[in-house]
Amino acid sequence: MPKVRLTELGLLNFKPSDRHVDYWDVSLPTFGVRVSPKGTKTFVLKMYNGRQALGRFHPEIFPLSKARTEAKRRLAEYTLGKIRPQSITYAKAAELFVEDKRKSCRESTADQYEWFLGRLKFPGQLSDITEQEFERQIKRVKSPSTYNHVLAIAKIFFNWCIKRHYIDKTPVAGLSPNSAPGRSRVLADEELKRIWEACERMGDDLPPSYTTIVRLLILCGQRRGEIAALRTSFLNGDTATLPAHLAKNSREHTFPLPRLAIDILQSVEVDSKRNDALFFPARGKPDKPFSGWSKGMKALRTVLGKDFKHFTLHDLRRTYRTIHAKIGTPPHIAERLVNHINARSDMQEIYDRWTYMPEMKAATERFESHIKGVISGLKHRARFNANAQL
């Protein structure tokens, strides 16, 4: 963050770069100007961890002198206590935060914000939450992964609250995420068979939508949120297309569906009155995808037993990718099937416009044959030539 002596001439000479750059005034350290990649220059004032926009620089309408005067006025008011945190509860602030994020984030991201912030229970005013109280609350979250997610989102939330003068400072200071080793579990064929049979049998308090999604995750290798958000309009014969806003990497993804997956989707009852119906709507919310992950996983783990205590749905995606390697699917085809783009160079993205759909369909057929052998328990399964050209 450059520190300079701000002048009118200097402001005119600031050039845009490929990112936002803040220039802080040495004579008033919390006052500065932000230059956007498009060249917009906005005066800003930093108070605690919050940052306020004072207005866009204009030599005649809003010059440097006027912006500096406004910054000093606000600092004086803050010092004298005229600017006080607003009276608002944690629950209301969290509701407004999620509502605001829905305007700029993907629906699934805003849903995650809402879910993780809901793990914290603060009954009183937002401004009454101390560092000690926050620490007591978050320590009740036992899962290391959930703990880290709650902490990360809480930091975003409380900084958002500071900018809106709901609080003076964040109570999250000093807390660090739990260190967790990267997951590496790949399910054995017998484990896949047990999961499939449990989902096919249903009952045992297993939500029907959940068990259907799990079987599709085994067959298709996509992310759970992507399968849960499948709509009738996404399907075209034996392929499905995930729109860019739904995919994690923001890239539209078309992948072939195994025959088993098509049969499963055709057995799902959808709202015939809707032209673009969800296959797995949330209970009582036909426009929102299934979200009962915790209840479904708890029920499934209960059915599967103690050796599945640490099983997660993402293990199915990792297993899907590993099986493709085992049956001889070329890496570049397997990576396309799971919509990984890190394996493609910028040059390939520009010049290689082939969709590789025939190769992906062939790999999907081979994968389905393997899975059929797994779930039927055949002792003699088809052998695959690892060097086959797909």
Secondary structure, DSSP 4 states (H G I P E B T S, - for coil): --EE---HHHHHHPPP-SS-EEEEETTSTTEEEEE-TT--EEEEEEETTEEEEEEE-BTTTB-HHHHHHHHHHHHHHHHHT-S-----BHHHHHHHHHHHHTTTS-HHHHHHHHHHHTT----SBGGG--HHHHHHHHTT---HHHHHHHHHHHHHHHHHHHHTTS-SS-TTTT--PPP-PPP-----HHHHHHHHHHHHH--TT--HHHHHHHHHHHHH---HHHHHT-BGGGEETTEEEE-TTTSTTS--EEEEPPHHHHHHHHHS---TT-TT-BSSEETTEEEEE---HHHHHHHHHHHH-GGGTT--THHHHHHHHHHHHHTT--HHHHHHHTT--TTS-HHHHHH-----HHHHHHHHHHHHHHHHHHHHT-SSPPP--TT---
